[in-house]
């Protein structure tokens, strides 16, 4: 944290800097938030941040696992569609062969 901001937050005079440097409340807050964990005795916030971080990591791992499962299912579905197409083509060939045999059989009997 900038020393001049510390003095400003403590309402101390910064001497000549009072006239040349006047930070906005946003600047002071931004600077303060950088060090708030180091200034805080109660570690509840740090524990919450750690817990959130752990939860994010767990969620990321779960998402990766689910993404892998989805990809595996997509691949399996594609293979099944290929197999179905091959079976359909084979059935068509068998139908044609059967109908030709029927025609040949009908010619023999006449």
C-alpha positions as CSV (number, residue, x, y, z in Angstrom):
1,X,0.0,0.0,0.0
2,X,1.3,3.4,-0.8
3,X,2.5,5.2,2.3
4,X,0.7,8.4,1.2
5,X,-2.5,6.5,1.1
6,X,-1.9,5.1,4.6
7,X,-1.4,8.6,5.9
8,X,-4.5,9.8,4.1
9,X,-6.7,7.0,5.5
10,X,-5.4,7.8,9.0
11,X,-6.4,11.4,8.4
12,X,-2.7,12.5,8.9
13,X,-1.4,15.5,7.0
14,X,1.0,14.6,4.2
15,X,2.5,18.0,4.1
16,X,3.1,19.5,0.7
17,X,1.7,16.3,-0.9
18,X,-1.7,17.4,0.3
19,X,-1.7,19.9,-2.5
20,X,-0.2,17.8,-5.2
21,X,-1.7,14.4,-4.5
22,X,-5.3,13.9,-3.6
23,X,-6.4,10.3,-4.3
24,X,-10.1,9.5,-4.9
25,X,-12.0,7.3,-2.6
26,X,-11.9,4.6,-5.3
27,X,-8.1,4.8,-5.4
28,X,-7.9,4.5,-1.6
29,X,-10.3,1.6,-1.5
30,X,-8.5,-0.2,-4.3
31,X,-5.1,0.2,-2.5
32,X,-6.6,-0.9,0.8
33,X,-8.2,-4.0,-0.6
34,X,-4.8,-5.2,-1.7
35,X,-3.6,-5.5,1.9
36,X,-6.8,-6.1,3.8
37,X,-6.0,-9.8,4.3
38,X,-2.7,-8.9,5.9
39,X,-4.3,-6.4,8.2
40,X,-7.1,-8.6,9.4
41,X,-6.8,-10.7,12.5
42,X,-9.9,-12.7,11.9
43,X,-9.1,-15.3,9.3
44,X,-12.7,-16.1,8.3
45,X,-12.3,-14.2,5.0
46,X,-9.2,-16.1,4.2
47,X,-10.9,-19.4,5.0
48,X,-13.9,-18.5,2.8
49,X,-11.5,-17.6,0.0
50,X,-9.7,-20.9,0.4
51,X,-13.0,-22.8,0.5
52,X,-14.2,-21.0,-2.6
53,X,-10.9,-21.8,-4.4
54,X,-11.2,-25.4,-3.4
55,X,-14.8,-25.6,-4.6
56,X,-13.8,-24.0,-7.9
57,X,-11.1,-26.6,-8.4
58,X,-13.5,-29.4,-7.5
59,X,-16.0,-28.0,-10.0
60,X,-13.4,-27.7,-12.7
61,X,-12.4,-31.3,-12.2
62,X,-16.0,-32.4,-12.3
63,X,-16.6,-30.4,-15.4
64,X,-13.6,-32.0,-17.1
65,X,-14.9,-35.4,-16.1
66,X,-18.3,-34.7,-17.5
67,X,-16.8,-33.2,-20.7
68,X,-14.9,-36.5,-21.1
69,X,-18.0,-38.5,-20.5
70,X,-19.9,-36.4,-23.1
71,X,-17.2,-36.9,-25.7
72,X,-17.2,-40.7,-25.0
73,X,-20.9,-40.8,-25.5
74,X,-20.7,-38.8,-28.7
75,X,-18.1,-41.1,-30.0
76,X,-20.2,-44.2,-29.0
77,X,-23.3,-42.6,-30.7
78,X,-21.3,-42.0,-33.9
79,X,-20.2,-45.6,-33.9
80,X,-23.7,-46.8,-33.3
81,X,-25.0,-44.7,-36.1
82,X,-22.4,-46.1,-38.4
83,X,-23.3,-49.6,-37.4
84,X,-27.0,-48.9,-37.9
85,X,-26.3,-47.5,-41.4
86,X,-24.3,-50.7,-42.3
87,X,-27.1,-52.9,-41.0
88,X,-29.6,-50.9,-43.0
89,X,-27.5,-51.3,-46.1
90,X,-27.1,-55.0,-45.5
91,X,-30.8,-55.5,-45.0
92,X,-31.4,-53.7,-48.4
93,X,-28.9,-56.0,-50.1
94,X,-30.7,-59.0,-48.5
95,X,-34.1,-57.8,-49.7
96,X,-32.8,-57.4,-53.2
97,X,-31.2,-60.8,-53.1
98,X,-34.4,-62.4,-51.7
99,X,-36.6,-60.7,-54.4
100,X,-34.2,-61.9,-57.1
101,X,-34.4,-65.4,-55.8
102,X,-38.2,-65.1,-55.7
103,X,-38.1,-64.0,-59.4
104,X,-35.8,-66.9,-60.3
105,X,-37.9,-69.3,-58.4
106,X,-41.1,-68.1,-60.2
107,X,-39.4,-68.5,-63.6
108,X,-38.4,-72.1,-62.9
109,X,-41.9,-73.2,-61.9
110,X,-43.5,-72.0,-65.2
